[in-house]
Amino acid sequence: MNFYVSEAATERHPGSLKIPHPKMADVISIARKLDPIDRKSFCQLQLQQFIQQLPTQLIQQISALATWLTYWNPLTNHRQSVQYKLPTVADADQVAFLNYLSSEDWWFPALPTLNLSKLLLPSEEHVYICPIQQQETGAEYWLLWVAEPLTPSQQHSVELHAQLMAHSLNLYRECCRQQSKVELLEQVIQKADHQLRNPLALMGLYSTTLEMSLPEGDLRSQASLIREATEEISLCLKEVSSCGQQARLRAEHYDLRTILADAIHHLHPWLAEKHLQIAQSSESVLLYGDFWQLKQVLINLISNAVHFSPVRGTITCQWQVFRHEVLIEVRDQGPGLSEIDLSQIFTPFYSRRPGGTGLGLSISQKIILDHQGRIWAQNLPGGGAGFSFALPRRIEAGIAQSSELPL
């Protein structure tokens, strides 16, 4: 077990305790603007600030002799402990007792999570344990060694603080998980760009040469189609590669209905093959973002819905406009998502579709995050799966590159 002491954790703060309770989207939005190394430092700093500030005033009120939080840090792959307080001057008996507590010989798995329990010790010491979470890598808990037994009110306060600690740890881990996914996806995109760019350039050169050498007629028209398709693929590859670099959004105002119409046109052969209908909102709404990337998100989500929808089914694309954001939903009438699907659906290379690459939804998540939005999946009450994403009505100036932001 690794221990460290922070001055911020033991500093006295007069007045009422103000507990930070950040939103997941806010923390990830800030972290997305940083370089990979800076993002990890940011997540670590956020965690330290949350867990260090939470119990400071409470510790003063309960006359704690020693107290610390032990948790698993996914960045270091080690268990760590934040010491909020230790005896200023410890005699030999206290040192021996602290060593016993840090050894965790007293731990047993049946301790209820987020409930305060008093340890039954042969000595007359008062020690309380509040398990935060049960991890495969080891227990996470908050330990308090106090001079006097805690009152019911104090025990309730400890449990409330423990809930906020659990929230902060989950927030931290989710930020780390999303960052790992994004870094892996960026590597995949850059590798694909490197492997495909030269062959596409040769295809474009040969198709152009072939087109120019053929007389007017069907063969020349077919060569022209090959050249145009190659150019379109090259452009798409360039755009996808740009998705791996957040600062390359070509943001302008677009009507969401126009983006959706373009996506539906692209998928028309597959929709017609299964005789599927698209039910969509009629309300016009302007989005500020990259047209091609947002169209790609809709193509990926609707394509997924097409695959799992029954023949002659209906795919619903609707949106709701709020003051600061737009919520877009794509729903199908398919079999829905399993628990594994819900936990892995945006993980690169995870796919339930035969022959699927498992990158469509990962790329969609990357695009939405770059637009300072959020995306999630869920099962619908009446059956089928729903994919939803929320986009801000306005993107911060640091993201857009080729357009001025509206005032």
BELFENCOR-V221760 format. One record per backbone hydrogen bond with DSSP energy under -0.5 kcal/mol. CO is the residue of the C=O (numbers start at 0). NH is the residue of the N-H. If there is no record, write none. Layout:
CO/NH  CO/NH
//
This chain:
1/80  3/82  5/8  5/9  6/9  6/10  11/13  15/17  16/18  17/19  22/26  23/27  24/28  25/29  26/30  27/31  28/32  29/32  30/33  34/38  35/39  36/40  37/41  38/42  39/43  40/44  41/45  42/46  43/47  44/48  45/49  46/50  47/51  48/52  49/53  50/54  52/55  54/58  55/59  56/60  57/61  58/63  59/62  62/146  65/144  66/83  66/84  67/142  68/81  69/140  70/72  70/79  71/73  72/76  72/77  77/72  78/1  79/70  80/3  80/82  81/68  81/83  82/5  84/66  90/94  91/95  92/96  93/97  94/98  95/99  96/100  97/101  98/102  99/103  99/104  100/103  103/106  107/110  111/114  111/130  114/130  116/128  118/120  124/126  125/145  126/118  127/143  128/116  129/141  130/113  132/134  132/139  134/137  137/134  139/131  139/132  140/69  141/129  142/67  143/127  143/145  144/64  144/65  145/125  150/154  151/155  152/156  153/157  154/158  155/159  156/160  157/161  158/162  159/163  160/164  161/165  162/166  163/167  164/168  165/169  166/170  167/171  168/172  169/173  170/174  171/175  172/176  173/177  174/178  175/179  176/180  177/181  178/182  179/183  180/184  181/185  182/186  183/187  184/188  185/189  186/190  187/191  188/192  189/193  190/194  191/195  192/196  193/197  195/199  196/200  197/201  198/202  199/203  200/204  201/205  202/206  203/207  204/208  205/209  206/210  207/211  208/212  209/213  210/213  216/220  217/221  218/222  219/223  220/224  221/225  222/226  223/227  224/228  225/229  226/230  227/231  228/232  229/233  230/234  231/235  232/236  233/237  234/238  235/239  236/240  237/241  238/242  239/242  239/243  240/243  241/244  244/247  247/249  248/250  248/400  248/401  249/290  251/288  253/286  254/257  254/258  255/259  256/260  257/261  258/262  259/263  260/264  261/265  262/266  264/267  266/269  266/270  267/271  268/272  269/273  270/275  271/274  273/311  276/278  276/314  277/279  278/316  284/255  286/253  286/288  288/251  288/290  289/293  290/294  291/295  292/296  293/297  294/298  295/299  296/300  297/301  298/302  299/303  300/304  301/305  302/306  303/307  304/308  309/312  312/276  313/315  314/278  314/316  315/317  315/330  316/280  317/328  319/321  319/326  323/392  324/321  325/327  325/390  326/319  327/388  328/317  329/386  330/315  337/341  338/342  339/343  340/344  343/346  346/349  348/350  352/355  357/348  357/349  358/362  359/363  360/364  361/365  362/366  363/367  364/368  365/369  366/370  367/372  368/371  370/391  373/389  375/387  377/385  379/382  383/379  384/331  385/377  386/329  387/375  388/327  389/373  390/325  395/398  395/399  398/248
//
